[in-house]
Amino acid sequence: MSRQVTKNIFWLSASRVAALVLLFLAYTQLFRYLGPFASGQYQFILSYVLIFSTVVDFGVQQLVTKKISEKPEETRRYFQNFFSFETAAALLLYAVLIVIALTRHYDRAVFYGIGLAGMGMVANALTYPYLAVLAAYQDLRKVAWVNFLNSCVNVAVIFSAIFFHRYIVFLASVQLIFGALDLIIYRFLVKKHLPNPQILEGLRLFDFRLIKDILKQGWPFALLVGFSAIYNRIDVVLITYIKGYVQTGYYTAAYKIFDLLGFFPSVVSYTLFPFFAGLMAKNEIAEIKQNLEKYLRLMIAAALPMAVGGAILSAKLIALVAGPEYAPAAPVLSILILAPAILFIYIPVNSLVISQLTKKAVVVTGVNVIVNIAGNLILLPHFGIKAAAVMTVISESLQAIFYFYFVRKNITHFSFANNLFKPALAALVMGAALWPLREYNLAMALPIGAVVYGLVLLLTGFVKKEDLGLVRGLVRAG
């Protein structure tokens, strides 16, 4: 495994873990402060704007990252034109976002929150060209520190809202603060790879032909990103329309645990995307296979105890995260916890598919959008928010099945099934140990579960010498 990849994963993971500890503490108080109704309003604002935020680069960021990693001498040219494009695209999408919000006649607080968060979307979109450069050069330690700073700002805004008795509009302002702050910071951090970006010159000399070519090549990325945003967040929007803000509050309390757990898959995917793109450009299939199998072992070992433990301890986890007022969210979490576990397992393969088999990924994700929306529209009125959780799990399962198939057929026939049995056995033994403890305090149940799982992995011989080497490499990377 590349030492640079190991360092990137270490720093991104370390920064996110530290940030998540702070965010966890903040959200445990925010859910209690807002209650289910206001929490539903706030999470609806974030989901509504996030759909636009994810689409705003039209898939160009991933393609530019790939192009710069393959042709670093063209860094400035790609950066300048990407920045110019993002400026126009973000402003256009903001106008669309506001017009749609006006026609829906949302509550005044919700509308103002959407407006502020949308401004943050515009500012954040202008950071994408900088992120593309840093990702292409695998200089992600800097990104790790910015992510940590963003989390600190988020925590500060949350506690300020609670202390000064502010509401969802104040909370939504954090998106604008993020975007403006990140734009200033990334301007300086990118200097190592791009000493003089010459942004104004890039705006003046905008090469429409280059962007047209990138969009022509990048339309699969655009559709992929757009479809992913829709199927990841449309459930919150649909729940709000069909069931109201209170049910949205319950659902998002369970989904927040999904979001918190999702940091590690996103780190792995973000790091492996340029790494695998570079290896594919050199046709180093053997090294791709080796690294893919290592990451699959790691993610399987992390995913299975999460699914089993989260399902058994869902009531206690919801009480810890959101409080007793959110008890109806516990059955939702017991289902929804399967989704991040599946995501953990297929995320290394995801990095290859979106890089090399983008059109196939578009088809799978597009079908997922249809399945997810149709399933929610049919099932939500009858089965409530549990149906949304089931559809999320189905969507992640479909994504995993097809991504595994495509990579094994088109890129490399990697090993997978032989790494499942021992972690599955360890997770089942752990589940048997946790079941009698499900009503006990998490401070006792979680350590016992972790010890049982780890011991079974050791006794079955799942942990290998190279796994210990990976851990040592991560420590040295720090």
N, C-alpha and C positions, 0 to 999 in steps of 0.2 A: 504494500500500500504506500502511496506517495506520502512522504513526510509532511508536505505542505497541506495535503488533504486532512491528515491527522490533526495538524495544528489548527486548521480552520474549524474543524468539528469541535475541538477542545474549547477554543475561545468562544465560538458561537453558543455552544452548549453551556459553558460556565456562566456567560453573561445572562443567558436566558433563565438558567436555574436561579441565579441570584435575583433577577428581575421578577420571576414568578413567585418567589417567596414574598416579595413586597406586594405584588399584585393580588396574591391570594389573601393576604391580610386585609388589603384595601377592599376587595370585593366582598369578603365576609361581612364587613360593616356596611357597604353600600347596599347590598340586597336587603339587609335589615332596615336601613334608613329609608329606602324608597318604598318598600313593600311590593307585592306582586304587580299592582296596576302600574305604578310609575316605572318599575323595572321593565315591564313590558313595553311601555312607551319609549324608554331610552334605548333598549335593545332593538326595537323596531327602527329607530332613527339610524343606529349604527349599521344594521343589516341593509336598509334601503340605500344608504350612501355607499356601503361597501360594494354592492353590486356594480355601481358606476365606477367606483375607485379601481376595482379589479380589471374592468374593461378599458380603462382610460388610455393605456398604452397600445391598445389594439394588437397585443402580442409582439410588439416591436422589441421590447426589452430583452426577451429571451433570445430573439434572433440576433440582436446587436451584440449581446454577450457572446454568443456563439461566433459571430463574425470577428469580433475583436480578439477572442482567444485563438482564432485561426490566423488572423492577419493583424498582429499588434502594431505594425507600422502605420495602419490606417485608423488608429484610435481617434485622433482629433476629428477627422472627417466624419466618422460615424457618430461621435459624440455631438458635434455641432448640429448636424441635421436631425438627430433624434431629439435634441433639446428644442429646436425650432418647431418640430412636429408636435411635441408634447404641449407646448405653449398653446398652440391653436386647438388641439384636440381637447385639452382639459377645459378651456373656456367654453367650447361648444357643448361639452357634456354637462358642464355646470348649468348652462342655460336650459338644457333639456330636463335636467334633474329638478330645477325650480318650477318649470312650466308644468311638469307632471304633478308635482306636489300641490301646486295651485289648483289644478283641476280636480284633485282628490278631496279638497276641502278638509284637510287635517286640522286637529286642534291647533290653536295658535302656538302653544309651547312646542308641539311636535314640528310645526312648520318652521319656526325660528331655529329649532335645533337642527333640522335638515339643512337650512341655509348656512349656518355656521360650519357644520361638519362638511358640507359641500365645498366651502372655501378651503378647508383643510385638504380636501381631495385635490384641488387645483395646485396648492403649494406642494403637496406630497408628490404629485405627478412630475413636477420639475426635478425631483431628486432621482427619478428613475435612470436618466442618462448617467449620473454619477455612479449609481449602484451597478449599472451595466459594466462600467469600466472596472470598478473594484472587483466584481465577480469574475470578469474575464481574466484578470491578473491574479485571481485567487487571494486577494488581499482582504480577507474577510474579518481579520482581527479588528480592524477599524469599524466595520459594520457592527461587530459584536458590542463594542463600547457605545456606539450610537443607540443601538437597541436598548441597552441597559439604561442610558440616559432618558430615552423616551418613556421607559417604564417608570422611572423615578418621577418624571413630570406627571405621568398619568396618576400615580399614587398621590402626589401632592395635590392635584386638582380634586381627586375623589375626597380626600380628607378635608380639603378646604370647603368643598360643597357641604359636607356633613357638619363641620364646625360652624360655618356661617349660614347654615340652613338655606342653601341654594338648591336649585331644581335642575331639570334635565337640560335646559338651554345652557346653563353654566357648565354642566358636565360635557356637553357637546363641543364646547370651545376648545377642549383639549386636542381635537383633531387639527384645528388651525394652528395651535401652538406647536404640535409635532411637526407639521409641514414646514412652517417658517423656520423653526430652529434647525431642523435637519438640512434644509436648503443652505443655510449659512455654514453649518459644520462641514457638509460634504464638499462644499466649494474649496475648502482648505485641505481636506483629507485626500482629495484626488490628485494633488499637485505632484506626487511622486511619479505618477504614470502619465499625467497630463499637466505639465507645468503652467501652460497658458491656454486655457480652453477657448479664449476669444469668442465668448458667447455672442456679443453684439455683432461681430463680423459674421458669425454663423447665421444669425437672424437675417442679416442683410444679404448674405450670399446663399440663401436657402436653396439647396439643390433638389428641386421637386422630382427630377428624374430618379435620383438616388432613393428618395423616400418611396416613390412609386414602385421602384424595383423591390425595395425591402417589403413594402406592403403586399406586393405580388407574391413574393416568396413567403411572407409572414402571415398571409391570411389564415393558414391552418393554426398558427399560434394564436391569432386574434380570436378565432372561433373557439379554440380550446380554452383559452383564458375566460372568455365570455361564458361559455357553457359551464365551466367549473364554478364560476362565481354564482351563476344562477342556481345550480343544484346544491351548492353549499349553503345558500342563504334564503332561497325562495320559500323554504318551509316556515321561517319566521314571519315573512310577509303574508303568506297564506293563512297562518294561524291567527294573525292579527285581524285579517278581513273576515274570517269564518267564525272564530271563537272569541275574539276580543283581547284587550291588553292583559287581563289577569292571567288567562291561559298562556299567553306569550311570556309573561313573567315566570310562570312555573317552568315552561319548556326551556327558556334561556338559562334558568338556574342550573338545570341539568346539562345544557349544552356548554355552559361556561367551563365545566370540567373537561369536556371534549376540547375546547379551545386551549385550556391550560396544558393538557397532555399533548396537544399537537405541536408543541415547540420543537421536540426532537426530530420528528419526521421532516418538518420544514427545514431544519438545519441540515439534515442529511441530504435532502433533495437539492437545496440551494448550493451545497458544496459539491455534490457529485455531478451536477449538470455540466459545468464547464470542464470538469475533470474528464468525464466520459466523452464529451465532445472532442477534446484534444486527442484522446486515445483512439477514437473512431477515425479522426482525420489521418492518423498514422497507421490505421488498420491493425492496431495491437489488440486483437480479439482475446488472446490468451490472458493478458493482464486485466482486461475488462471482466472476463469470467472469474478470475481469482478474486478481484475486489468485490464483485457482485455477490459471490458466495459468502465472503466474510461479512458483508453488511447484512445479508439475509439472516445469517446465524444470529447476529447481534439483535436484529429487530424482532425475530421470532422469540428469542429468549426474553425480550422486554414486553412483547405484546400479550402473550398468553396469560401470565399472572395478572396483568392489568385487567383483562376481560373477566377472568374468574373472580378475582378479589373485588373488582368494582361492582359486579352483579350481586354478590353476596352481601356486601357492605353498603349498598346504595342508600339505604335509609339514613345510616350514620353519616355518610359523606354529604348528603344534602343538608342534614341538620348542621353539620360543621360549616359548610360553605355559605348557606343562605339562611339557616334558622328554621325553627319548627313551623313557621307560617308557610313554608314552601314544601311541606310534607307530600302534597300530591305529585311533586316532581320525582320522588324516589322510584316509583315503578317505571317512569320514563328513563331514568338513568340506568336502571338494571338492563334495559334493552339497548339504549344508546351507547353504552360503554363498549359494545362490540365494534362500533364504527371506528374509533381511534385504534383499536387493536388490529383491525384489518388494514387500516391505513399504515400503521407501523410496518406490517409485513410486506406490503407491496411498494412502499415508497422507494427503495433502491431501484426496482424495475421501472418505476415511474420516471426516474431521471433519464433512463435510456430511451424510453418510449417517446417522451416529449421532445427529446433531442434528435432522434434518428427516425422515428416512426410517427411523425406528427399527424399526418393525415389519418392514420388508423386511430390515433388517440382522439381526434376530432369526432370521428364516427361513434366511437364508444361513448364519449362524454355527451355527445348530442342525443344519443339514444337514452342515456341516463337522465338527461334533463326531461325528456318526454315521459319516461317511466316515473320519475320523481313527482313531477307536477300532476300527472294523471292520477297517480296513487294517492297523493295528498288530497286532491279535489274529491275523489271518490270516498276515501276512508275517513278523512278528518271529521265530516259532519256526523258520522256514526260512531267512531271509536275515539275521537278526541286526539289529544297530543301524543298518545302512545303510537298512533298511526304514523305520525311524522317521524318518530324515532325508528319505527320499523322501516319506513321508506329510506331513511338515511343509511341504515345498515344494508338494505338491499342495494342501494346505489354504490356504496363502497365495495360490496361483494362483486357486483358486475364489473366494476373497474378493475379489481384485482384479478379476476378470472381471465379477462381478455388481455390485460397487460402481460401477465405471465405467458399466456399462449403466444402472443406476438413476439416477445423477446426470444423465447425458446425456438420459435420457428424461423425467425428472420435474422437473429444476431448471434446468439450462442446458446448451446444446450446445457445450461447450468444445473447444478444439483439443488434440490429443494426439499423433496419429501423426506429424505433421510435425516433432515435436521428437525423434523416436526415431532417425532415420537417422544423423545426424552423430555423436551420442554413441556409437551402436553401431559405426560405422566406426572411430571413435577407439579404442574399447575393443578391437576386433579387431586393429588395428595395434599397440596396446600389448601384447596377448596374444602376438602374433608376436615382439615384442621380448623379452618375458619368458620365453618357452619355453626358449631356450637358456641362460637364467640361473637356471632353477628349482632347480639344485643349488648355486647360489652363495649367499653371505651375503645376508640380507634388507636389510642396510644398503646394499648396492649395488643389488640388484634393485628395491626399492621406489622409490627416487628416480628411477631410470631409467624405470620404468614411469610414474610421475607426470609426468615431463617429456615423454615421448612422447605421453601422452594429452592433456596440456594444449596441446602444439604442434599436434596434429591438430585439436583443437577450434578453435584460433585460425585455422589455415589454411583450415578449411572454413567459417569465418564463423559458427559457432554462437554465439560470445560476442558479445552485443549491447551497445549503449551503456547500455540500461536495466539490464543485468546488472551493469555497472560501477557504476551508480548505487546498486544494491542493496548492493554491497560497501561503497561509501562510506557508505551509510546505517547499515550495521552497525557500521562503525568509529566514526562519530559517536555512535551509540547508546551506545558504551562510555564 
